Amino acid sequence: MSKTFVLLAGAALVALGSAASAQEAPGQRGQRNADVTRAQVVERVTQRFQRLDADRDGRVTPEEMRQARAALRERMQQRRFDRLDLNHDGSITREEMAQAHAQMRERREAARARRGAAAEGAHRRGHHRFAMRHHRGHGRMGGFGQRMFGEQGYVTLEQMRERALQRFDRLDANRDGTVTAEERRQARAQMRERMRQRRARAQQQQPSQHGEAPQRSQ
């Protein structure tokens, strides 16, 4: 059997790509944690809408969203493949795979040293939560679903901007027109507290597993 094999698709490529993406996360997290103004939100939403509106009719449909997600997945897979294909010959050898593993282990160890054990654990938990949200959203355009497009079956730039600004206003606690990293942390803490309270109420409403079931009125 040849020592060279081409990875068209497979678990090994996905796993290695996920690990490599995790190494890129610190810079991306830094950008996400930067202060954001309303004008920047409007600009980013406009750019995103233009990327999604493939036929330039001023509307984004579920089909256009699916196409955009498929194109993004394809680009990510290609980048992951290129990262592993060290000599860029269109195939990945076992030696290249082993070398990529070694490089990623070195980067992980360096990242742990920089961030410390606590930050690393928080990152892993955050990555796991993102993966679970992505899994639950699969097949529903990443969780947007029908709620994003409504009964009309599409979303306009104005609607997308309005929803983004509504979220911005919820995060902008001091109403100064800028959302900071601290305001985002506060919003996440409040959301976790609301989720905890909802779980507590749901558990209280559930009948005891060992007790008698509620009797129906005659």
N, C-alpha and C positions, 0 to 999 in steps of 0.2 A: 504494500500500500504506500502511496506517495506520502511524504511528510508534509506536503503542501495541500491545504484544503481551503476552499472558498466558503466564506460565511455569508450566505445569502440572507438568512434570517435564522435566529435561534436564541435559546436561552443564554448561551455564553455571551453573545454579543450584547444582548439587552442588559445582562448583569454588569458586564464591564462598562457599558455606556452609562449606566446609572451611577456607578462608582465614580466614573470620570466627571460626570455632571456634578456630583456632590462636591468635587474639588473646586469647581467653578463657583460654587454657591457663595463663598464669602464676599466676592466682589459684587455679585448680584444682590446679596442681602444688603450690602452697603448702599447700593443705589436705591433699593426699596425703602431703606430706613432714612433716606435723605428727606429734608423738608420739601413739601409739595404745595404749590399755590393753585388757586382756582384756574388761573390762566394756563398753567402747565397741564392740569387735568383736561381742560378743553382741547388743548393741542394734541395730547396723547390719544384722546378718544377720537379725534378727527383723523389722525394718522391710522389708527386701528380700523376705523370704519372704511377708509379708502382701501386698505389692504383686503378687507373682507368683501367689499362691493365689487365683485368680479365683472359684472356686466355694466357697471357705472350707471345704474338706473336710479340711484339715490335710495335704494332699499337693500337691506341684507336679509336674505331668506335662510331657512334651516339648511337648504341644500348648499348654499354658498358657505355657511359655517362648517358643514361637514367637509367640503372640499378644502377649505383653509386648514382645518385640523389634519386632514390626510396629508396635505403638502408639508405641513410642519413636521409631522411624524417622519415623512420620507427624508426631509433635510436633516433631522436629528440622527436618523439611522445612518445616513451617509457620513455625517461628521464623526460618529462613533466608529464607523468602519475605517475612515481615513486615519483616525487617531491610532488605531491598532495596526494598520497596514504601514509599518515603519518605512519600508523601501518603496512604497507606492507602486507595486506591481499588480495590483488588482486582486491579490490573494493574501491570506494570512497564514503564516506558518506557526507551528507549535512553539518555535523559538520566539517569534514575535509576541505570541500570546503570553508566554512566560515572562518576557521582558516587560510587557505592559502591566502584568500583575505586580512585578517587582517595583515598577515606577509608581504605581498607585499606592502600594504599601508605604513607600517612602514619603509620598505626599500626605497620606493620612497621618503618619507619625509626626511629620513636621506640623501639620495642622493642629494635632492634639497638643503639641508643645506650645504653640502660639496661643491657642484658645483656652487650654486647660480642660480638665476632665469634665467640669460642670457644663461648660459651653458646648463641649462635644456631645454630651448626653442630651442637652436641649435641642441641638441640631438634629440628632437622630430621631428624637421624638417628633420634631416638627416635620422631618422628611416622611416619617411613617404616617402622620396624620394627612399630609398632602397625598401620599399614595392611596390611602383609604378613600379620601374624597374623590380622587381621580377614578378609582375603581367603581365607586357608587355612581359616578356621573357618566361612566362609559355607556355609549349608546344614546345618551341624552345631551349630546353636544357639550360635554363637560359640566353638566349640572344646570345649564341654562334652560333647556327644555322648552316646552310650550309657553311657560311663563314669560320668557324673554320676548317672544314674537307675538303673543296674544292671539286673539281670534282673527286678526287681520292676516296673520301668517308671515309677517315681516317686521323689521324694525328700521326706523329712519335715523338719520344722523342726529336730528333734534331730540328724538326719544332716547337715544343712547347717551347723549350729552346730559339730558335731564336726569337720568338715573344715576349717572356717575357723579353729578353735582349733588344729588340728594345724599348719596353715600358720603361724599366729601363733607357736607354740612353736618352730618351726624358725627363725623370724626373730629371736626373742628370745634373743640370744646369751648375755647375762649373767643370764638367768632372773630379771629383776626385775619382770616383769609389765607391762613397757612396751616397745613397739617404737619405736625412734627412727629418724630419717633416716639416721644413721650406720650402724645395723644393717641397714637396707634397702640402703644402698650396698654394704656388705660382702657381703650375700647376692647382690646382682647380680653383683659381681665374682667371687664363687665360682662362680656359675652360668655366667658367661662362660668361666671357666677349665675347668670340666667339659665344656662344649660344645667348647672348643678341643681338649681331650684326646681326646674322642670322635671328632672329625673327623680328628685325627692318627692314631688307631688304625684308623679306617676306611680312610684312604688307604694305610696300611701293609699292610692286608689285601687291597687290590685288586691283581690281577695287573698287571704292567707292560703298557702298551698296545703297546709295541714288542717286548716279549719274547715267548717262547713261552707258550702257555696251559698250565696244569698238566695233566699227563697223567693219565688215569684208570688206576687199577690194573686189571690184567687179571684 
